[in-house]
Amino acid sequence: METSFGKGCHLHLIDGSAFIFRAYHALPPLTRKSDGLPIGAVAGFCNMLYKQVEDNKGSDAPTHVAVIFDHSGKTFRNDLYDLYKANRPPAPEDLRPQFPLTRDATRAFNIACIEVEGFEADDIIATLARQADEAGGRCTIISSDKDMMQLVGGGVEMLDVMKGKRIDREGVFDKFGVGPERVVDVQALAGDSVDNVPGAPGIGLKTAALLINEYGDLESLLARAGEIKQPKRRESLLNNEALIRVSRSLVKLDTHMDLDFTLESLEIREPEAEALLAFLNEMEFRTLTKRVADKMGVAAPIVVETSGASAPTALPTVAIDSEKYECVRDAAGLQKRIDAAYRRGWVAVDTETTGINEMVVELVGISLCIEAGEACYIPLAHRADAGEDLFATNTLADGQMELQAALDMLKPMLEDPSILKIGQNMKYDVKIFKRYGVSVAPIDDTMLMSYAMNAGLHNHGMDTLSERYLDHTPIPIKSLLGSGKSAITFDQVPVDEAVKYAAEDADITLRLWQIFKPQLHQKQVTTVYETLERPLVPVLAEMEMYGIKVDRDTLSRMSNAFAQKMAGLEAEIHEIAGQSFNVGSPKQLGEILFDKMALEGGKKGKTGAYATGADILEDLAAEGHDLPARVLDWRQLSKLKSTYTDALQSHINPETGRVHTSYSIAGAITGRLASTDPNLQNIPVRSEEGRRIREAFIAEEGKTLVSLDYSQIELRILAHVANIESLKQAFRDGHDIHAMTASEMFDVPLDEMTPEIRRQAKGINFGVIYGISGFGLARNLRIPRKEAQGFIDRYFERFPGIRAYMDDTVQFARDHGYVATLFGRKINTPEINAKGPQAGFAKRAAINAPIQGTAADIIRRAMIRMPAAIKDLPAKMLLQVHDELIFEVDDSAVDETIEVVRNVMENAAMPVVKLDVPLTVDAGRGANWARAH
């Protein structure tokens, strides 16, 4: 019997649509084995719903609950404004059949499932929240949707379950700058590009809040709009009053819908085991079915064996609870964990340090996890709380193992080939342990597993993976260290707090590994992970730790020279402008160019300042204007000085005298490595000044820098995959490929080739790989757009296989949601069916990815084979810069090293892929990088 809803009652309203889309984007595409039905969103939705049910059984548990869904079709807002939500793309094809299944899931959990034709879920939630508040009860809206923040107040609050954050009046003010009662006014002014709510042009959230706070409410503001001093704001309000009022009607939620049910009907009911388990069984959710059955104390039905596509639902049943982690303070406790690792055959490992630069930080502690939920932390170098004793800051806190003693115990296990060491971004931990004399092997890396499976779908940091695959938000590091000038280092964190954070990392890593490991095979990327990802970790770790020598004096001289040239350019610029101004100020530059000098092409942005980006200045310079040309020269020098000659000096390690860059394996979706701290891959090579920076990278005394660089590797791969016989033959014959292309396209004999024609052919050759447009080629070659488009059209006429390759690749991406390299690396293309500006980018990325990705795979294969190839040579591999490898070699072994390395690089694709064209490698040598390249 339903009881009356009133004081003491607590209503939970779940935004079902938000749950669906969150689930859809959180998991890779999943299908039901028996019939191929897409079920990824349903799987995630069920897990989220089950978690919501299980997490709300305490003293603050809801008494009433409902899941509210949007009804398909138009709503009353479309009658008010026919362009409402007109920009929203249709739901993905594989999501549409899952919408009704999520309703079935809600009913299977015996939770009220509500949607009303002609109204959005937000309006239903608004009406029920108002009813609950007026009845004297409480209402929690489980959503992070900003539109519902207008409902907060009284007995109504919001809960963002993904962040574990409650949103009250203060939270609303933090978001909008006004209280809940004025949210609608602010939204009416600011509009919403997602829902196509027009608002007042030129007025954003901050300005809208400022105006509403100043004038009290929207009506008062509109009535007194003529008083506003700022002309643009005043004109926007006066000229768009009707649109603003329409916008207010669009964003204001209907709190008085006529509903055909009562609050009492939403009273919580326990799910019926038979109905719920039957639904989960039908969906083939094996793990969740067992969890629910165990919880209900009934036997689980026999579930159809799945292919593992639904493996992300196979979460460990032990909840993540940071309060249960243990602190290991002595040898006996550590030995217990080491023994457990030997029995199990694996252990998740994570290190805590005083910073993020592996070459200078100190080890503070180590966390281990062998079973989910049973992680521990070994504190080694936490500092005692100094209190008022200024001399006690370096005193170690009590209750910690001596660092070397702990490492001595751990070393045999960490180096034992029979124990798998599991980590997240394991390269960092490998380098830390290596500095302390421990060579960790063998390893597994959850970051790289995720990257091998899901490149292009999301990033692969632990926080992201934990939220997506474990539905758990890890303890944020900022909560321990703080931020800004008051931030502390990890050794200053109290041990009890460190245990929760550090052990949780190891626990999460083990759980992710348990999910990802079987999926590698199911997703057919085991070979990619085992041959291109995991073996690269020790190779890069050794390269990074060895580093490359940099001459500080050379950099300092360059910085001074750049500063002098910049000063000279500034003087020229001021003379041309007829006045002094800050050349580094885009605002002042825009005023000079487009107000004072009245040059054409000036466009103002939202701030009212003219745009003065490189593309605009390049166009002006191409028209013969000197000032923008000089500014471009000044900017280039300024960037070289600040980004390289100045900044590189701070990156020289005081102990080694070398720069130690760090390579990100899982950064670019195509498999290309990214260099950071510092970035040594983006040093410009097209300008003389840029090339000079490489002169500061030098060899040690008695050694030589050797550079080996693949020649036009991506064009060679294109010739192979697009099966262009003329291009393949040209590469086999060793011809100048750009001259050959020019001859083919422009009917110019090779002996009559001019540098200008060859330059145009080179621009087209490389542009086509990246799906360049006529506009882009026109800008690159400084020719009319029509002429550039003609070049591209002629190119495809002469080489029709390239167009066929591009069309086939895009169609494959649309059909499968990914493209692949010749070595099986899958690069997901989630935006391939997007509309609008994103469509062109997604298409070009899909075309380029197999080519660039295959090139990246080839150089990875070469790098992985290199340590064994040069182990008997006095040579070290130092850097990888796109298609180039740099080595430091004893002077006496340069020729032998070049021969060995070239052989490895030119045969790196074999035996997996036999290209129809040869790979060739150019070699150079010198006392510095500039001479070697």
SEFIDREN-522819 format. One record per residue (C-alpha): residue in one letter; x, y, z. Coordinates in pm, whole numbers, plus 50000, padded with zeros to 5 digits. Example, Ala and Ser with C-alpha at 12.3 -4.5 7.8 and 13.67 -1.06 7.14 Angstrom:
A512304955050780 S513674989450714 
***
This chain:
M500005000050000 E501375034049897 T502005058450179 S501495095750152 F504555115650039 G505515142250291 K507985151850559 G510755126050601 C510375113650243 H513295116250002 L512775114649624 H515615105849386 L515075116249024 I517615100548788 D518305117648457 G518055086348243 S519205102347919 A522385114648086 F523045079448218 I522605064847868 F525005088447694 R527515085847977 A527395048047948 Y527625049047568 H530755070347566 A532335053147867 L532655018747707 P534015006547375 P531384993547129 L529984960747262 T527684935947091 R525654906347207 K527334874347093 S524164856047000 D522914881346744 G525324910846723 L522914935146890 P524724966247021 I524564965447403 G527424987547523 A525215015747648 V522794990947808 A525674973747988 G527005006448127 F523475018448212 C522744986848410 N525994989148601 M525335025548686 L521755018048790 Y522834988549003 K525525009749169 Q522955036849237 V520645011649401 E523404995849611 D524995028849717 N521755043249853 K520855020950144 G522085041850436 S520375066950659 D520085091650372 A518595065950137 P515725076249910 T512195065349990 H510985072149635 V512835069649304 A512235073148932 V514295073348615 I513165100748375 F513775098448002 D513415122347709 H510625112647471 S511575110747106 G510045136946881 K509405174046909 T508425192447226 F506525224347300 R509835243247270 N509995235246898 D506675253146862 L508135283447040 Y511305283546830 D511605260346531 L515415260946541 Y515535247246898 K518125219046912 A518405221046532 N522195217646551 R522165185246746 P523365155746537 P521215124546526 A521985097146777 P524705072846663 E523355043546466 D524495017646720 L522895036847007 R519365039546868 P518345003146923 Q519595005847282 F517185033347389 P514205009947443 L516464984547614 T517435010047879 R513725014847953 D513394977147982 A516384976948217 T514795003348440 R511594983248466 A513594951448529 F515134968748836 N511524976348941 I512125013948925 A509525037948789 C510305045348422 I508845078448306 E508685097747979 V505965120947847 E505315129147482 G505845165947398 F507965172847705 E511625168747792 A512875148848088 D513955181648248 D510325193648268 I509155161448429 I511975163748681 A511145200548745 T507495192548814 L508235163149044 A510905182749231 R508465211149291 Q505775186949409 A508185169549649 D509375202649794 E505845215849843 A504835183350011 G507535189050273 G509905162150149 R513355163049994 C514365157849632 T517795148949493 I518175152849117 I520875128848998 S522335148148709 S525005173748626 D522845191348365 K523265228848412 D519655234948296 M518345218748613 M520325241448843 Q517405265648831 L515505240449045 V517985239749336 G516835254549666 G514525246049956 G514375208349970 V515855203549622 E519505196749545 M521485180049267 L524025152049277 D526685146549014 V527385109649079 M530285108648835 K532185133749047 G530555124549378 K529655161149415 R526475176149558 I525285208349395 D523515232549629 R522905270049605 E526615276849645 G527445252449366 V524945269649138 F526505303349214 D529945289149132 K528625278248792 F526485308148694 G527505337048919 V523905340249038 G521535321049264 P519185294049127 E516265318749100 R518235339348843 V519765310648641 V517025313548378 D517735350648335 V521445344148282 Q520795315748038 A518335337147844 L521095362747786 A523995338947727 G522085314247511 D523235278547451 S524975267947131 V524375230947207 D520585234847219 N520605263746969 V519135288247220 P519975322047059 G520395345047361 A521915379747312 P524785379747059 G528125388447215 I527035382147573 G528485352347753 L527835337148095 K530125360448288 T528735391948128 A525165379248171 A525725372848542 L527315407148581 L524295423848421 I521705404148617 N523485411048947 E523665447948861 Y520045452448749 G518355426048967 D516515405248708 L515985401748335 E512885423648315 S514595452348494 L517635448348272 L515595449447951 A513605479448076 R516815498548149 A518955485447864 G519355520447724 E521295530448036 I524125505647975 K527355524247903 Q529085497747694 P527735503147339 K527985466847224 R526115453347526 R523505480747499 E522915474747127 S522775436947170 L520055439847435 L518035466647255 N518205449346917 N517495414047040 E514855418047311 A512425394547134 L515085367547095 I516085371047460 R512465366247571 V512115335747346 S515375322447491 R513995326547843 S510935306147750 L513165279347602 V515435275447904 K512755279048175 L511605244748287 D507925236848322 T507315229748690 H503545224948655 M503095196748407 D499865177148423 L501185142548517 D499005111548525 F500765096748829 T501525107449185 L504635109649399 E503305081049605 S503505058149302 L507275063149293 E507845045749625 I510905023249620 R510254986749547 E512754958649566 P513434942849226 E511904909049160 A514724884149120 E513134864348840 A512374894648620 L515694912148677 L517844881448627 A515874871748317 F516614905748161 L520304904848249 N520514869348118 E518854879747794 M521404907447754 E524174881747824 F525664902348109 R527364873248276 T529214890948557 L526424914548655 T523944885748652 K526114866948902 R526614897549123 V522894904349138 A522044867849198 D524574865349482 K523214897449636 M519654884449620 G520614850349752 V519334831149453 A520964808849194 A522134826648883 P520564814648558 I522794798148302 V524134826448090 V525204822747732 E528974824047704 T529964857547551 S532834865747325 G534204889247581 A532744919647408 S530944926247731 A534134921447933 P534044957248068 T531044946648277 A533234920548447 L534264943248730 P535794928849047 T533054923949302 V535084938549588 A534294975449628 I537135000649617 D537495012449977 S540535033650058 E539925029150430 K540784992050404 Y544244995650256 E547194985850475 C550395003650562 V553494981550560 R555984994650814 D558384965650868 A560224937050700 A557754910650818 G554834928850660 L556744934050334 Q557854897750319 K554234887250349 R553384906850032 I556434894149846 D555474858249927 A551924865049803 A553294878649475 Y555324846949424 R552254825549490 R550104846049250 G552664852448978 W551854889248943 V551824921749138 A550634956949058 V553334982249144 D553325019949176 T555875044749306 E555335077749486 T558015104449442 T558745140549524 G557825152649175 I557375142048813 N560885145648667 E562165109948693 M565795120848666 V565845142548978 V562955132249206 E563375110949518 L561495078949594 V559015083749881 G557065051349887 I555915020549696 S552445005349669 L551654969249585 C548464950349503 I548114913049441 E544344909149490 A541654934949418 G540844954349734 E543954942349921 A546494968949829 C549204981950058 Y551605011250077 I555205010250197 P556225045050319 L559975050750290 A560815087650304 H557915107650445 R559025137650647 A557975143851003 D555625172851071 A558025200351170 G555445220251364 E557255250851500 D560685234251482 L562245249751172 F565195225851192 A563075194051180 T561985196050815 N564345168750701 T563515144650981 L561855112450865 A558485103651015 D558335073651246 G557035039651140 Q558745036350800 M561115010550658 E564615021650572 L564585028250199 Q567555006750099 A566414977950318 A563014977750147 L564594979349801 D566944950749889 M563934929449980 L561924939649672 K564734937549415 P564724899349366 M560954899149316 L560904930049088 E563624914848871 D562294878948880 P561154868048530 S558464845948682 I556624875248844 L554714899048616 K554934935248731 I551804954848637 G551744992548622 Q549975022748478 N552465042648265 M555095017748373 K557945036448202 Y557935061648485 D558265035048754 V560885015748555 K563055046848542 I562595054348913 F563585019149013 K566505019448767 R567955050048939 Y567915029949262 G569614999849105 V566544978349034 S565814965948679 V562064958848672 A560994931148431 P558814916548292 I556044942548284 D552474948648173 D551134984048131 T547414991648158 M547885025347987 L549365008447681 M546724981147684 S544015007547673 Y545925025847400 A546224994447187 M542464988547213 N540955023147229 A543215048047049 G541015076846937 L538165069847179 H539525086047496 N542775093547675 H544485066447874 G545325082748206 M544405063348517 D541665087248630 T539915084248295 L540255046348283 S539045042448641 E535945063648580 R535135046648250 Y535805010448335 L535445008648713 D532905036648761 H535185050349033 T536755084749070 P540215081349227 I541395103849509 P542715135349336 I546385142849398 K545565179649452 S543585170449762 L546885159049914 L549415182849763 G547355214149714 S548195237649428 G550055269449348 K552695284049576 S551345265749881 A551655231349717 I553705205149900 T555605174649775 F554525138949844 D557125133450113 Q555305159950319 V551965141650301 P551065124050628 V551565086650594 D547955077850681 E546685099450395 A549395086950159 V548305050950219 K544785057750091 Y545955075549778 A548935054049683 A547415019949755 E544285029949565 D546445035749255 A547825000549273 D544364985749340 I542845004049042 T545744993748820 L545284956848904 R541524958848839 L542064975748504 W544594948948411 Q542104921648498 I539624937848256 F542034946847978 K544224915847958 P541574892547810 Q540214920447590 L543484923347398 H542794889547239 Q539094895947198 K539764928547019 Q542544912546812 V545264936546924 T547424912847131 T550144913446864 V550104951546853 Y550474953647230 E553074926247257 T555244937146962 L554784974846932 E553794988147275 R555144967947567 P558684961347431 L559154998547366 V559035007147738 P562554995847835 V563995009447510 L562625044247571 A563465043147940 E567135037047857 M567185064447590 E565575089747820 M567885082348108 Y570985085047890 G569885118047734 I571795140047491 K574525165247571 V573635201847521 D576115230747520 R574755257947747 D577205283947610 T575975278347255 L572375282947365 S573275314447559 R575035329447257 M572035321247038 S569655337247287 N571695369247281 A571865368846902 F568125363446873 A567485391947118 Q569625415446907 K567885405446584 M564485409946750 A565485444846862 G566505453346506 L563225440046370 E561265459746630 A562995491446514 E562055483446151 I558465475846249 H558105508146444 E559535527946153 I557095512145906 A554195517746149 G555225553646217 Q555015548446592 S556235526546877 F553995498847007 N554275464947175 V554995441246885 G554025411847108 S550535426047169 P547975411946920 K545555439847018 Q548015468146948 L549225451346629 G545655447946503 E544965484646563 I548115494346369 L547345471246075 F543615476246035 D542835509946194 K545905531346131 M547195514945811 A543665505245695 L544795471845546 E542035448945419 G541065416545593 G540605428845948 K538195407946153 K537335413646516 G536745385646765 K534465383647067 T536795405647271 G536615433447015 A540275429546917 Y541375422346561 A542575387146482 T546305387546401 G547125350446377 A549895337146155 D547475328845872 I546235364845855 L549745379445868 E550925354845601 D548115365445369 L548955402145421 A552675395445367 A551875376545045 E550115407944921 G553385426844958 H552905444245294 D556215447745479 L555005452545837 P553195419045876 A556175401845709 R558555417345965 V556195407846250 L556205371646132 D560025372146140 W559955387546488 R557475361546616 Q559585333146482 L562665345946660 S560665352446978 K559395316546977 L562835302046910 K564285322447194 S561605315747456 T560775279747364 Y564245266947286 T567415287347347 D566155300847681 A564005271547797 L566445243847699 Q569045257847938 S566715250848232 H566315214648113 I570035206448132 N570475181648416 P573125195648654 E574505161048728 T574715147548373 G575045179548170 R572505164047934 V568885169947840 H566545141047919 T563355143347717 S560405120547793 Y558535101747521 S554805096247540 I553955062447389 A550195066747409 G549925103247306 A549145103746933 I546405080446812 T548465069346510 G551315054946716 R553695083946671 L555785091646977 A555505125847139 S558475142547306 T557905163847616 D559875181847889 P561425193747662 N559835187447323 L562755179547092 Q560575169346797 N559275203946712 I562565222546675 P562065240746340 V564265229046055 R562965250145766 S564535282645882 E568255289245921 E567735300846281 G565785269446365 R568425246846218 R571085264846420 I569455254046747 R570495218546665 E574115230146679 A573775231347060 F573155193547072 I576655179147075 A578585146747112 E580875139247404 E584615142047349 G585825113547124 K582315106247000 T580195115746700 L576455121446659 V575005099446386 S571575105546230 L569675079946026 D566465091445863 Y563855072645658 S563555088245312 Q559965097345220 I558605067845415 E554985079145410 L554985084045029 R556445049144995 I553695034745216 L551075053845013 A552455039144690 H552165004444844 V548685006844999 A547165025944705 N548965002644461 I550245030844236 E552505012143996 S554235043243856 L555105055544205 K556265021044313 Q558505017844011 A559975052244068 F560925042744421 R562395009544303 D564495027944046 G565665053644298 H564195083044104 D563555117744242 I559915111744337 H558935148344335 A560455154143992 M558765122543865 T555395134144001 A555855168143840 S556725151843508 E553615129443528 M551295158143621 F552585186743414 D553935167443112 V557395182143167 P560395160243072 L562745153443362 D565635170943190 E563515202543163 M562335202343524 T562545235943703 P562885240144081 E559525257944093 I557625229443923 R559335203844148 R558445224444457 Q554795224544355 A554825186844300 K556465181644640 G553755202644806 I551075181844637 N552775148644719 F552895155645090 G549625174945095 V547645146044949 I548765123145231 Y547125146845478 G543985151645271 I544865187745192 S542175209845041 G542525233944751 F542495262245001 G545265246745208 L547455239144907 A546925274344774 R548195288545101 N551185264945116 L552285271944757 R551235308644751 I549125303344439 P545445310844357 R542965286444509 K541505277044171 E544965268144041 A545695247444354 Q542425228344320 G543305221743957 F546615206544068 I544825183244309 D542235172944050 R544985165743797 Y546905145844059 F543955122644115 E543445119043739 R547075107943695 F547065085744005 P543485072444032 G544515045944282 I545035072744545 R541455084944516 A540225048944534 Y542345043144846 M540945074345011 D537335065744929 D537755029645041 T539445040045367 V536715064845456 Q534025039245378 F535785012945589 A535955037645877 R532255045145846 D531375008245836 H533654996646120 G534375027246333 Y538145024046289 V540985022046039 A544115000646073 T547795001245991 L549524973745796 F550644959346131 G547134957246277 R547124988746492 K543494999946519 I542835037246518 N539245044346617 T537345070946422 P534385080846642 E533765113446452 I533765098246104 N529985102046068 A529895136946220 K528295165846034 G529595201245991 P533205213046024 Q534255181546214 A533335159745919 G536195171745699 F538765168145974 A537575133046066 K537705122345703 R541235135645652 A542395119545977 A540965085845872 I542755087845535 N546095097345687 A546045074645993 P546875041345823 I549815057645639 Q551255077545928 G550455049046167 T552245023345952 A555305046145936 A555185049846314 D554905012046355 I557935006446132 I560195029746328 R558915014446654 R559884980146524 A563324993746436 M563785009246781 I562724977246958 R565264956946759 M568034982646798 P569394974747148 A570214938947050 A571664950246715 I574124975446863 K574864958547195 D578444950247090 L579064984946945 P580225016047136 A576965033247042 K573885046347222 M570495054747075 L569625089647202 L566595104147026 Q563715096246796 V562395125546594 H559545113646372 D561355093446098 E564865099646235 L566995081746495 I570025098746653 F572935079646804 E576105088746994 V578965067146870 D582675063846938 D584565080346655 S586165047246561 A582845028946512 V580795053746309 D580865035145977 E580065001446133 T577235016346338 I575685032746032 E575784999745845 V574164980246131 V571505006346206 R570625011745841 N570124974345797 V567774972846098 M565755003045983 E565434993045618 N564244958045712 A562094967946011 A558794959545839 M559924923845768 P558814896545802 V555314908345899 V554864931645602 K556674929545269 L556334963545108 D556234966544728 V558774994644754 P562144995244929 L562675015245246 T565785036445222 V567605054045503 D569805084945472 A572725087545713 G574685117245841 R577375123546099 G578855153046283 A580045168346606 N576555182546655 W573015174246549 A572865201446283 R575865186746103 A574645150946142 H571175156746000 
***
